[in-house]
Amino acid sequence: MSAVVLIGTQWGDEGKGKITDFLAKRADCVVRYQGGSNAGHTVEVQDEKFMLHLVPSGILYPQTICVVGNGVALDMGNLIKELDGLQQRGVDTSNLRISLRAPLVMPYHKKIDELEDRSNGIGTTKRGIGPTYADKINRTGFRISDLVMEPEFFETRFKAQVEQKNRLITEIYGEEGFDYRILMDELLSQVEILKPYLADTSYLVYNQIKEGKKVLFEGAQGTLLDIDHGTYPYVTSSHPISGGACVGAGIGPTCINKVLGIAKAYTTRVGEGPFPTELNDEMGEKLRQRGCEFGTTTGRPRRCGWLDAVILRYATRVNGLTDLAVTKLDVLDEFPVLKICVGYRYEGRVLTEFPENIGVLAKCEPQYIEMPGWQKDLSDVTEWSDLPVEARNYIAKIEELSGVKQSIVAVGPRRSQTIVSGQLFD
Ligand code: IMP
């Protein structure tokens, strides 16, 4: 059995797309299990750059089965656009499978996301993620299978939902509502395009694992954006942690044998919310520029700061990490001194565990250790032994502080810029 869950250990944007792509080459099946068009995974192949949002990063390998699981908030229009874009660039998308249970993102969800975020101030991606999951939990949402298998029942419920959402949009926000007939026609034409891809993906993934195939679960966002375990309310509305893979793909925890955490060599976050190691100075700006820290989905500049080992330890715990991949190490090439946060000072005490409450987190002052930088260009290094000693020490410190061994170090966006020291698939 070889099933690996890959997750972000921080606030997303850890470079998961690149590592997924690297592992997808060795995988038979890559599964997305949560999130939706809010995700933005960048994969660089030779001189070509691919931005993936809903499609699993394994799509660039024609032999890999790619699954959009039941936990993914499915925006059919966006998925069709993404598939068109890939096909135009010669990518074979015939191995994609979409869960019949996937909840649909409706145009009103995106509108409500935009309107509600004005007052909530979460700084969402406006892709309708929160309102879609809210409807799912409230049992007022729609699954793609409803549209295919029970169109008449779907239409009756859908008409009532559009009326209800229109009341919110027009009466509370004073904006224009939606014409249910136009939406219905649009949904019916979209589902016709996606029909060939629909499947019972829980059955498919289970059998892949049972047959001994290598299955990779591709987490989107990151641990601190988890609805339960993240910095609530400044989180997304799904479960990016490893446990989310079971629910969002429809398999049991005994099916999984490794959990790979992706940690950027420093920390970033997009959107609002406390961020203890944030650098609001030229150092932060240097990280942003060197790391090209601008959102893949929204283009927003990301907030940047030093590596936070309190967060990594927390991610180790809530995800059950067995392995670690450290990404974007090359971004630190020019810094003479590097800092790592090892604890938080809060009301005269030092906290070493991540606080349960964001009010506490907002008042935490990071306690740093300092390490010498390497001040050498790492972008061509392909062997662990060729890394400067300062870089190896930095990684060793991360292993010591997080309690997890690294298996992969990335020193640039290209596939070749990856140093591998552990075997992830048995
Ligand atoms: P939502 O997922 O669009 O509802 O946004 C909720 C929060 O999660 C916001 O702070 C977003 O910036 C953040 N977020 C959502 N998706 C990503 C991602 O892929 N990378 C980083 N942050 C994300």
Residues whose N, C-alpha, C, O or C-beta is under 5 A from the ligand:
A	BS01	IMP	W11 G12 D13 N38 A39 G40 I122 G123 T124 T125 K126 R127 I129 G130 Q221 L225 V235 T236 S237 V270 G271 E272
